[in-house]
Amino acid sequence: MTTWLTQPTNASNPNRFYVGATSVARAVTGDGGGLGTEKGGIFGGNDVATLAAAATRMAAIAGREINVGCETGSSVLDKYGLMIVSLSTDGVQGSRNDAAFFFGNQTPAIGWGTLIQVGDSSNPQPLRTTGSILAIKGAPTFANGIDLTGAGSITGNAFASPSFNVDGSGNGRFGNPVTGFQLAVRKADSSATALFAGTTKGIRIGQGAASSQIEGVDNTGTGSFQPLVLNGSTLTLQSNGGTNAIAIDASQNAVHANAVTSTGQGGVGYATGAGGTVTQVTSRTTGVTLNKITGAITLFTAAPSTTPTAFTVTNSSVAATDVVVASVKSANAANTYVISVTAVAAGSFQLSVYSQSGTASDAPVINFLVIKGAAS
């Protein structure tokens, strides 16, 4: 059947749809089925193409071919190869299955190698280079995109492209990396292999010829560097294939497996907040208390003596195996003091002070720090 539109129809025509052929199937009664024993099926059309056993060396078989063509010079608002439209009277969903497209087989059919195929190696490709295989338009809201959860198992890939795939076990691979990982990414050496970004900050993961990096960056991944925090109940940094290099416990104690050195001018030491100060009263033999790992002790104001005088510093940071270092920070320029640590015990250490020269009354300040030690 052929339908031709050779001139515009009446201007008052409210329905301007022209159909080459229509087949309608309608049921106005049930077919004797019951709940759980449903009977009857209504089909608007049924195309059948078969090859008998003697039909060999055939080039193709298709149940139906739909051809669409808009000649050069024509114009059209909507162009579809196939439209499936629910009628305005459609108000009931299928209680078992409800789908616009259904693919099925009769037993014992061999089954399809591909259910939906785009293009082949013999004919021009049907999709423009700027086109999409699947697109959503009209901003709808729906529950799922592509739902494969009903599959019993997926033995190959759930999704695959030349440089990306997710297999049936949920393992993702980007850039054709090696297998064996839950998530694997491969890219030419670059500091910008992966970016996890928020509103203002992000984490950039990359690698160079000499090292791999984890960096705190802005949300573009290419702008300014940002603070980076690694957090956990405990933290362990390893080197050399799994050897613990630095272990940080829940109390913020860091244990280094080997030497701690500094190549910069800042050196190695205690930061602001670790230290404290205390002033000696009564005499230069009076003990003081300062529970800090480092600090400054201001001695009692008096004239120095050439005979050593000792006093005890009570300090809960000190263990018997620790090493205490002390030095004179300031004093009267006329006096030359000698300071020494004469005893270290759990919770205290003893300092001895005397003057090599000078007798001017002053209140010298002594700096000290505790270096944690061990006897085993």
C-alpha positions as CSV (number, residue, x, y, z in Angstrom):
1,M,0.0,0.0,0.0
2,T,1.3,3.5,-0.9
3,T,0.2,6.8,0.5
4,W,1.1,10.1,-1.3
5,L,0.6,13.6,0.0
6,T,0.5,15.7,-3.2
7,Q,-0.9,19.0,-1.7
8,P,-1.8,20.5,1.7
9,T,-5.0,19.3,3.2
10,N,-7.8,21.5,4.4
11,A,-6.6,24.3,6.8
12,S,-9.2,23.2,9.4
13,N,-7.9,19.6,9.5
14,P,-6.9,19.0,13.2
15,N,-5.3,15.6,12.4
16,R,-2.5,15.7,9.9
17,F,-1.1,12.2,10.2
18,Y,-0.8,10.1,7.0
19,V,-0.3,6.3,7.3
20,G,0.6,3.9,4.5
21,A,-1.0,1.0,6.3
22,T,-2.7,0.3,9.6
23,S,-3.5,-3.0,11.3
24,V,-5.6,-3.0,14.4
25,A,-6.3,-5.8,16.9
26,R,-8.8,-5.1,19.7
27,A,-10.3,-7.3,22.4
28,V,-13.7,-6.3,23.9
29,T,-13.9,-9.4,26.1
30,G,-11.7,-11.7,28.0
31,D,-10.7,-15.2,26.6
32,G,-11.7,-17.4,29.5
33,G,-8.6,-17.0,31.6
34,G,-8.3,-16.4,35.4
35,L,-5.9,-15.0,37.9
36,G,-2.8,-17.1,37.4
37,T,-4.3,-18.9,34.4
38,E,-4.4,-16.0,32.0
39,K,-5.3,-16.8,28.3
40,G,-5.3,-15.0,25.0
41,G,-2.9,-12.6,23.3
42,I,-3.7,-9.6,21.1
43,F,-1.2,-8.7,18.4
44,G,-1.6,-5.7,16.0
45,G,0.7,-7.4,13.5
46,N,2.9,-10.4,13.0
47,D,5.7,-10.5,10.4
48,V,7.3,-13.9,9.7
49,A,10.4,-14.6,7.7
50,T,11.8,-18.2,7.6
51,L,14.3,-20.2,5.7
52,A,13.5,-23.8,4.9
53,A,16.2,-26.5,5.3
54,A,17.0,-26.4,1.6
55,A,17.4,-22.6,1.5
56,T,21.2,-22.4,1.7
57,R,23.8,-19.7,0.8
58,M,21.2,-16.9,1.4
59,A,22.6,-13.4,1.9
60,A,20.1,-12.1,4.6
61,I,16.9,-12.7,6.4
62,A,14.9,-10.1,8.4
63,G,11.5,-10.2,9.9
64,R,10.9,-6.6,8.7
65,E,12.9,-3.7,7.2
66,I,11.8,-0.2,7.9
67,N,13.1,2.4,5.4
68,V,13.1,6.2,6.0
69,G,14.4,8.8,3.6
70,C,14.2,12.7,3.5
71,E,15.4,13.9,0.1
72,T,17.7,16.9,-0.1
73,G,15.6,20.0,0.0
74,S,13.0,18.6,2.3
75,S,12.8,19.5,6.0
76,V,11.2,17.8,9.0
77,L,11.0,18.6,12.7
78,D,11.1,15.0,14.1
79,K,12.7,12.0,12.3
80,Y,12.4,8.5,13.6
81,G,13.1,5.1,12.1
82,L,10.6,3.5,14.5
83,M,8.1,5.0,17.0
84,I,6.5,3.1,19.9
85,V,3.8,5.3,21.4
86,S,1.4,4.5,24.2
87,L,-2.2,5.5,23.4
88,S,-3.9,8.1,25.5
89,T,-6.2,5.3,26.8
90,D,-3.2,3.2,28.0
91,G,-3.8,3.1,31.8
92,V,-2.6,-0.4,32.9
93,Q,0.9,-1.9,33.2
94,G,1.7,-5.5,32.6
95,S,1.6,-7.4,35.9
96,R,4.4,-9.7,34.8
97,N,6.4,-7.8,32.2
98,D,6.0,-4.2,31.0
99,A,8.4,-3.1,28.3
100,A,8.4,-1.0,25.0
101,F,10.8,-3.5,23.5
102,F,10.9,-7.2,24.1
103,F,13.2,-9.9,22.7
104,G,12.3,-13.5,23.2
105,N,12.8,-16.9,21.6
106,Q,10.6,-20.0,21.1
107,T,12.1,-23.2,22.4
108,P,14.5,-24.6,21.1
109,A,15.7,-21.5,19.1
110,I,19.5,-21.0,19.0
111,G,19.3,-17.4,20.3
112,W,20.8,-14.2,19.0
113,G,24.5,-13.3,19.1
114,T,23.6,-9.6,19.6
115,L,20.2,-8.3,20.6
116,I,20.8,-4.7,19.4
117,Q,23.5,-4.0,16.8
118,V,24.5,-0.7,15.4
119,G,26.1,-0.9,11.9
120,D,28.1,-3.7,10.3
121,S,31.2,-4.2,8.2
122,S,29.4,-4.3,4.9
123,N,27.2,-1.2,4.8
124,P,27.7,2.6,5.6
125,Q,27.6,3.3,9.3
126,P,24.1,4.4,10.4
127,L,25.3,6.7,13.1
128,R,26.9,10.1,12.5
129,T,30.2,10.7,14.1
130,T,28.6,13.3,16.3
131,G,25.6,11.1,17.2
132,S,24.7,9.0,20.3
133,I,23.8,5.3,20.5
134,L,21.4,6.1,23.3
135,A,20.1,9.5,24.5
136,I,17.6,10.8,27.0
137,K,15.7,14.0,26.2
138,G,13.0,16.0,27.9
139,A,14.5,15.9,31.4
140,P,12.5,12.9,32.7
141,T,12.8,11.4,36.2
142,F,13.3,7.6,36.4
143,A,14.7,5.0,38.8
144,N,17.4,3.3,36.8
145,G,19.4,3.9,33.6
146,I,20.6,0.5,32.3
147,D,19.5,-2.2,34.8
148,L,21.4,-5.4,34.6
149,T,20.6,-6.6,38.1
150,G,18.3,-9.3,36.8
151,A,21.2,-11.2,35.1
152,G,22.0,-14.5,36.7
153,S,25.7,-13.9,35.9
154,I,27.7,-11.9,33.5
155,T,30.8,-13.9,32.5
156,G,32.4,-11.1,30.4
157,N,31.9,-7.4,30.5
158,A,28.8,-5.6,31.7
159,F,30.0,-2.4,29.8
160,A,32.9,-2.2,27.4
161,S,34.6,0.4,25.1
162,P,38.0,0.5,23.5
163,S,39.5,2.1,26.7
164,F,37.0,1.3,29.4
165,N,35.2,-1.7,30.7
166,V,33.3,-3.0,33.8
167,D,33.1,-6.8,34.0
168,G,30.4,-8.8,35.5
169,S,32.0,-8.9,38.9
170,G,32.1,-5.0,39.1
171,N,35.8,-4.7,38.3
172,G,36.5,-1.4,36.4
173,R,39.4,-0.8,34.0
174,F,40.2,2.5,32.5
175,G,42.9,2.9,29.8
176,N,43.6,-0.8,29.2
177,P,45.6,-1.5,32.5
178,V,46.5,-4.9,33.7
179,T,43.8,-7.2,35.2
180,G,43.5,-8.4,38.7
181,F,42.3,-5.2,40.4
182,Q,38.9,-4.1,41.5
183,L,39.6,-0.7,40.0
184,A,42.5,-0.1,37.6
185,V,43.5,3.0,35.7
186,R,46.3,3.3,33.1
187,K,47.5,6.5,31.5
188,A,50.8,7.9,30.1
189,D,53.0,9.3,32.9
190,S,51.2,12.4,34.1
191,S,50.4,14.2,37.4
192,A,46.8,14.3,36.3
193,T,45.7,10.6,36.0
194,A,42.7,10.9,38.4
195,L,40.8,13.7,40.1
196,F,38.3,13.4,43.0
197,A,36.9,16.9,43.4
198,G,34.4,18.8,45.6
199,T,33.1,22.3,45.4
200,T,36.5,24.0,46.1
201,K,39.1,21.3,46.7
202,G,40.1,18.0,45.3
203,I,42.6,15.1,45.4
204,R,44.8,14.5,42.3
205,I,46.5,11.2,41.8
206,G,49.2,10.8,39.2
207,Q,52.6,9.5,38.4
208,G,55.8,10.8,36.8
209,A,58.9,9.2,35.4
210,A,60.5,9.2,38.9
211,S,57.6,8.8,41.4
212,S,53.8,8.6,41.9
213,Q,51.9,11.4,43.7
214,I,48.8,12.1,45.8
215,E,48.2,15.8,46.0
216,G,45.7,18.2,47.5
217,V,44.6,20.6,44.7
218,D,41.7,22.9,43.9
219,N,38.5,21.5,42.3
220,T,39.8,22.0,38.8
221,G,42.8,19.8,39.5
222,T,45.1,22.2,37.7
223,G,45.0,25.3,39.8
224,S,46.5,26.0,43.3
225,F,47.6,23.4,45.8
226,Q,45.3,22.9,48.8
227,P,45.6,21.2,52.2
228,L,45.7,17.4,52.2
229,V,44.7,15.4,55.3
230,L,45.3,11.7,55.7
231,N,43.3,10.4,58.7
232,G,42.7,7.1,60.5
233,S,42.7,5.6,64.0
234,T,46.4,4.8,63.2
235,L,48.5,5.7,60.2
236,T,51.4,3.7,58.7
237,L,53.7,4.7,55.9
238,Q,55.6,1.9,54.3
239,S,58.5,1.7,51.9
240,N,60.5,-0.9,50.2
241,G,57.5,-3.1,49.3
242,G,55.7,-3.2,52.6
243,T,58.2,-2.3,55.3
244,N,56.9,0.1,57.9
245,A,58.8,3.3,57.8
246,I,56.6,5.6,60.0
247,A,53.8,4.4,62.3
248,I,51.5,7.0,64.0
249,D,49.3,5.7,66.8
250,A,46.0,7.1,68.1
251,S,47.8,9.4,70.6
252,Q,49.7,11.0,67.7
253,N,53.0,9.3,68.6
254,A,55.1,8.7,65.5
255,V,57.6,5.8,65.4
256,H,60.3,6.0,62.7
257,A,61.9,2.7,61.6
258,N,65.2,4.5,60.8
259,A,67.0,7.8,60.9
260,V,65.2,11.2,60.9
261,T,67.2,13.8,59.1
262,S,66.7,17.3,57.7
263,T,68.2,18.7,54.5
264,G,66.8,22.2,55.1
265,Q,67.7,25.1,57.3
266,G,64.8,24.4,59.6
267,G,66.5,21.4,61.2
268,V,64.8,18.8,63.4
269,G,63.3,19.8,66.7
270,Y,60.2,20.7,68.7
271,A,57.5,23.1,67.4
272,T,55.8,25.9,69.2
273,G,53.4,24.4,71.8
274,A,55.7,21.7,72.9
275,G,57.6,23.9,75.3
276,G,57.0,25.9,78.4
277,T,58.7,28.2,81.0
278,V,59.2,28.2,84.8
279,T,60.9,30.6,87.2
280,Q,62.9,29.4,90.2
281,V,62.1,30.9,93.6
282,T,63.7,31.2,97.0
283,S,67.2,30.0,96.0
284,R,69.3,28.4,93.3
285,T,68.9,25.0,94.9
286,T,65.1,25.2,95.0
287,G,63.5,22.7,92.7
288,V,61.1,23.6,89.8
289,T,58.3,21.8,88.0
290,L,57.8,22.0,84.3
291,N,56.0,19.1,82.6
292,K,57.2,19.9,79.1
293,I,59.5,18.1,76.6
294,T,61.4,21.3,76.2
295,G,61.5,24.7,77.8
296,A,63.3,27.5,79.6
297,I,64.1,27.8,83.3
298,T,64.8,31.3,84.8
299,L,67.0,30.9,87.8
300,F,66.6,32.7,91.1
301,T,68.2,36.2,91.0
302,A,71.5,36.0,92.9
303,A,75.2,36.5,92.5
304,P,76.8,33.5,90.8
305,S,79.1,31.1,92.7
306,T,82.2,29.2,91.5
307,T,80.9,26.2,93.5
308,P,78.4,24.1,91.6
309,T,74.8,24.3,93.0
310,A,72.3,21.7,91.9
311,F,68.5,21.7,91.8
312,T,65.9,19.2,90.6
313,V,63.5,19.8,87.7
314,T,60.3,17.7,88.1
315,N,59.1,16.8,84.7
316,S,56.5,14.1,83.8
317,S,57.8,13.9,80.2
318,V,61.1,12.4,81.3
319,A,61.9,8.7,81.4
320,A,65.0,7.3,83.1
321,T,66.4,6.3,79.7
322,D,66.0,9.7,78.2
323,V,68.8,12.2,77.4
324,V,68.4,15.7,78.7
325,V,70.3,18.5,77.0
326,A,70.7,22.0,78.7
327,S,72.4,25.2,77.7
328,V,72.6,28.8,78.9
329,K,70.2,31.0,76.9
330,S,71.0,34.4,78.6
331,A,72.9,35.9,81.6
332,N,74.7,39.0,82.7
333,A,77.5,39.6,80.2
334,A,80.0,39.7,83.0
335,N,79.2,36.2,84.1
336,T,80.3,32.9,82.4
337,Y,78.1,30.0,83.5
338,V,78.7,26.3,83.1
339,I,75.5,24.1,83.1
340,S,75.4,20.3,83.2
341,V,72.9,17.5,83.7
342,T,74.0,15.5,86.6
343,A,71.1,13.0,86.9
344,V,68.1,11.7,85.0
345,A,65.3,9.7,86.5
346,A,61.7,8.8,85.7
347,G,59.8,12.1,86.1
348,S,62.8,14.4,86.8
349,F,66.3,15.4,86.1
350,Q,69.0,17.4,88.0
351,L,70.9,20.4,86.8
352,S,74.1,21.8,88.2
353,V,75.2,25.4,87.7
354,Y,78.3,27.4,88.5
355,S,80.2,30.4,87.2
356,Q,83.7,30.3,85.7
357,S,84.0,34.0,86.0
358,G,81.9,37.0,87.1
359,T,80.0,37.8,90.3
360,A,77.3,40.2,89.0
361,S,73.9,39.4,90.4
362,D,71.5,38.1,87.7
363,A,68.8,35.6,86.8
364,P,70.2,33.5,84.0
365,V,67.8,31.5,81.7
366,I,68.6,27.9,80.9
367,N,67.1,26.1,77.8
368,F,66.6,22.4,78.0
369,L,65.1,19.7,75.8
370,V,64.5,16.0,76.3
371,I,65.6,13.4,73.7
372,K,63.7,10.2,74.1
373,G,65.9,7.2,74.6
374,A,65.8,3.5,75.2
375,A,68.0,0.9,76.9
376,S,66.9,-2.0,74.6
